[in-house]
Amino acid sequence: MEDSIKLRGDVAIVVKDKDGNVKEKREEKNLVVTTGLNYIASRMKDATATAMTHMAVGSGTTAAAAGNTDIESILGSREALDSTTVSGATVTYVASFEAGEGTGAVTEAIIANASSSGTCLCRVVFSAVNKAADDTMTITWTITLSAS
């Protein structure tokens, strides 16, 4: 008998205007990159690897690939996570990009364990989500582990 572990990443993006009206909602699937898989394996041994703490958005359009280690073309700077929750085999990360942060045609996002550099857990690339300077954008990134 063999077990295999599967990782699934679901990314929900919500953009609101300055009055709080939803301008766009999007759901995407992500890729857990090789550095992310290595990170997960190291956390199974001990807790010495720094926890995921930041998200970044960018304008890169190169398809997500296992060898990705960072955002392709960052818009602004990495944002500290608002929250991280664990429920069973699911981890949910939430980050908010406030007015003036991550502004432009957003086409990619990552989760990382540092405000710069560090380890990239996941990367997703998608068709443009346009975030104006006075808009806010919330990204909810859910990673689910399952056995098959």
C-alpha atoms as one frame of an Amber mdcrd trajectory, in Angstrom:
protein
   0.000   0.000   0.000   1.252   3.472  -0.849   0.152   6.901   0.249   0.906
  10.067  -1.590   0.487  13.572  -0.286  -1.128  16.180  -2.496  -1.025  19.928
  -2.019  -3.686  22.191  -3.417  -3.550  25.951  -3.311  -6.615  28.124  -3.787
  -6.183  31.871  -4.132  -9.134  34.254  -3.666  -8.602  37.876  -4.706 -11.048
  40.669  -3.847 -10.554  44.263  -5.013 -12.672  47.031  -3.477 -12.922  50.691
  -4.381 -12.371  53.522  -1.878 -16.016  53.240  -0.752 -15.744  49.511  -0.032
 -17.684  48.358  -3.104 -16.416  45.103  -4.629 -14.911  45.832  -8.052 -13.599
  42.355  -8.773 -13.530  38.874  -7.266 -11.277  36.167  -8.607 -10.414  32.585
  -7.667  -7.224  30.965  -8.938  -5.191  27.787  -8.395  -1.514  28.114  -7.456
   1.694  26.128  -7.759   3.616  25.050  -4.667   7.171  25.582  -5.916  10.195
  23.380  -5.174  11.493  25.700  -2.448   8.018  25.495  -0.881   8.039  21.691
  -0.920  11.515  21.696   0.641  10.263  24.169   3.261   7.317  21.912   4.160
   9.615  18.889   4.483  11.989  20.824   6.761   9.083  21.876   8.998   8.165
  18.178   9.441  11.568  17.620  11.043  11.559  20.662  13.321  10.347  24.234
  13.521  13.641  25.961  12.735  12.471  27.222   9.332  10.915  30.681   9.618
   7.127  30.672   9.225   5.508  32.252   6.173   4.999  35.949   6.960   4.498
  37.933   3.734   2.741  38.101   0.369   3.784  40.031  -2.694   1.984  40.921
  -5.906   3.550  41.730  -9.228   3.171  42.261 -12.941   5.128  39.234 -14.192
   3.471  37.020 -16.786   5.865  34.073 -17.082   3.973  30.894 -16.194   4.454
  29.597 -12.655   7.092  26.852 -12.566   8.464  24.540  -9.889  11.820  26.347
  -9.981  10.382  29.788  -9.129  12.009  31.313  -6.045  10.491  34.819  -5.968
   8.032  37.184  -7.602   8.978  38.004 -11.200   8.235  41.754 -11.171   7.057
  43.152  -7.817   4.540  45.986  -7.531   5.426  47.915  -4.381   6.855  45.774
  -1.596   5.953  42.571   0.223   3.074  42.956   2.665   3.023  41.326   6.097
   0.277  38.743   6.470  -2.847  39.899   8.311  -3.470  36.376   9.580  -2.458
  32.740   9.313  -4.819  30.023  10.521  -4.541  26.256  10.613  -7.563  23.966
  10.615  -6.790  20.275  10.250  -4.716  19.877   7.091  -5.531  23.360   5.789
  -3.498  26.541   6.240  -5.065  29.884   5.293  -2.990  33.022   4.762  -4.581
  36.478   4.376  -2.898  39.716   3.292  -4.352  43.140   2.528  -2.888  45.567
   0.030  -4.220  48.968   1.061  -4.574  52.123  -1.036  -1.234  52.902  -2.685
   0.157  49.373  -2.142   0.559  46.887  -5.002  -1.049  49.304  -7.457  -1.354
  48.496 -11.154  -2.194  45.521 -13.353  -1.593  42.650 -10.908  -0.820  39.353
 -12.673   1.110  37.322 -10.107   1.438  36.706  -6.375   3.649  34.768  -3.962
   3.772  33.751  -0.302   7.197  34.074   1.363   8.790  33.859   4.800  10.536
  37.254   4.774   9.941  40.887   3.841  12.612  40.474   1.150  14.422  37.425
  -0.175  13.671  34.365   2.009  11.825  31.239   0.905   8.952  31.301  -1.581
   6.196  28.789  -0.756   3.818  29.305  -3.676   3.398  31.347  -6.833   0.336
  32.026  -8.954   0.027  33.796 -12.323  -3.333  35.004 -13.680  -4.928  37.448
 -16.094  -4.682  41.048 -14.906  -6.566  42.284 -11.872  -6.481  46.072 -12.081
  -5.909  47.760  -8.720  -6.202  51.548  -8.791  -4.202  53.690  -6.354  -7.189
  54.186  -4.023  -8.405  50.552  -4.176  -7.784  47.862  -1.571  -7.086  44.240
  -2.425  -7.349  41.258  -0.106  -5.786  37.923  -1.009  -6.852  34.801   0.855
  -4.532  31.892   0.060  -5.609  28.435   1.224  -3.188  25.492   1.121  -4.768
  22.071   1.638  -2.814  18.852   2.177  -4.515  15.557   1.415  -3.563  11.900
   1.053  -4.631   9.727  -1.823
